[in-house]
Amino acid sequence: MERKAAFVFPGQGSQKVGMGRAWADASEEARRTFEEADEVLGFPLSRLCWEGPEEELGLTTNTQPALLATSIAIYRALPSQGFFVEPVAMAGHSLGEYSALVAADVLGFADALRLVRRRGELMQDAVPVGVGAMAAFIGLDDEGVAAVAEEAAQGEICAVANYNSPGQTVIAGHKAAVDRAVAMAKDRGARKAQLLPVSAPFHSPLMRPARDGMAAELAKVDFRAPRVPVVANADAAPVIDGDAARDALVRQIDGPVRWVESVTWMAQEAGVGTFLEIGAGNVLTGLNRRIATGTVCASLSDPEQLGKYLALVQEES
């Protein structure tokens, strides 16, 4: 039985030195995509992706365009490698939403590269380093995490930032408030509660200055109607036109990533039975397996992974 497929694109946290290199070696389309990114941005992004240094790649102003370029390089390379699946839906986690919009012909690749580079600058500038923080909780339900964040705030900002999978939730806000929330969560039975190695409290109300700045940047760029439904983080529902896609990108900056609901919508409403992660790493593949049980979830982070997936499909047929 042929399963309906969704393409999902990873965001920050998936980056690693060497990402996309195997695809560039295997595919002319992927190599040209990295060359295009180098030209648009005016510096050798491809070398940073493939050789590092890791500290420089980890700067959000570099991480964001690097992840976007890697995802689009893989996406463009797939047909030349014998992959001809047409998805019924797409989505991206945080930054990955830009990749999904490029793949769905809503946003041009060059425009997206410039936008995410600026997005990284604005998000880093919104909160001085050390003032904000993020933490991941495992083993508490969403309501429990939200209650902990609210109690820990004590006049500061502390809020849910990512609904990643059942039992895995991320908060963000002022550093002291997030520290209090980590201690409280452990007392309330969380199996894991730890700070994340990030440079800013993404997807929290502290990102409001970045939201305002990006709204002005996004207004300058042409957005088209999606060729394939793209499920937005902000609403966990597909955007219907270019203006809606632009608005969703604005609202996701200081609002939570509703990934559980997004994947659930694709599985239940769009009938998706296969989730394919297109980009660096396999973080979303693990999350999706826990959200949409019974579906096929696979990462296409390198040609070898694609080969394994194609062999699986052949075996099923």
Beta strands, then each sheet from edge to edge (+ up, - down):
strand 1: 4-9
strand 2: 89-92
strand 3: 132-138
strand 4: 158-165
strand 5: 168-174
strand 6: 192-195
strand 7: 230-232
strand 8: 237-239
strand 9: 257-258
strand 10: 272-277
strand 11: 296-299
sheet 1: 8+ 7- 2- 1- 10- 11-
sheet 2: 6+ 3- 5+ 4- 9-
end
